[in-house]
């Protein structure tokens, strides 16, 4: 899914959107990483049968990120 369609296709609660925005600032996420987190969060929400992305979905998605050291 292209990132331009993410906002149109996914339903994110306001609290989850705020949580993700704050996390993106603190973790210095690129735009590409930001949208990858949303896509993985959507998958997690789908697996749980949730119609919208909530904070736990964002938090779990952030835990799957790879961090390069060095």
N, C-alpha and C positions, 0 to 999 in steps of 0.2 A: 504494500500500500504506500503510495507516495505521501510524503509528509504534508503536502498541500491538502490532502483529503482527510487527514487525521482528525481535525476539529469538526469536519462535517459528518464523519462516520462514527466517531467514538463519543460516548456520553460520559463525561467526567463530572463528578460532584464538585461543587464550589470549594468545599473543604479540601478535597483531594488536589484540586488545581492549585490552591494556595500552598498546600504542603509540598507539591512538586516544584513550584516556583521558588520557595524558600530553600529546598534541597538543592536545586540547580544552582542557586547563588552560592551556597555554602560549599558545594562540591566542585564549583567552577565547571559545570557541564557545558559542552558545546551544544549548538542547536541540533546537530545530528544526534548526539547522545540523549538530549531531551526527548526527541521524538522516538528514539529507540525504547526509552523507558516507558513511554505511553503505549507503544505497540506491545511490549512484553506484558505490561499491566493489563491491557485489553485481553490478552490470551489467558492470563491468570484469572481475571474476572469471568471469562467465558467458561473456564474449567470449573469454577465455583457456581456457575449458573446465575451470576449477577448481571443485571441489565446495565449497570453503570460502574465505572471505575471508582473505587473508594480508596481511602488512605492505606488500608492494609495491602491492597494490590500494588500501589505505588511503592510502599516500603519493601515489599518482597522483591519487586522488580529491581529496585536499587541495590539490593543485596547480591543480585546475580551479576552486577557489573564487574568487569575485569579491571584491575588497577595495575598499571605498569609502574614498576619500581626501577629507578636508575636511569 
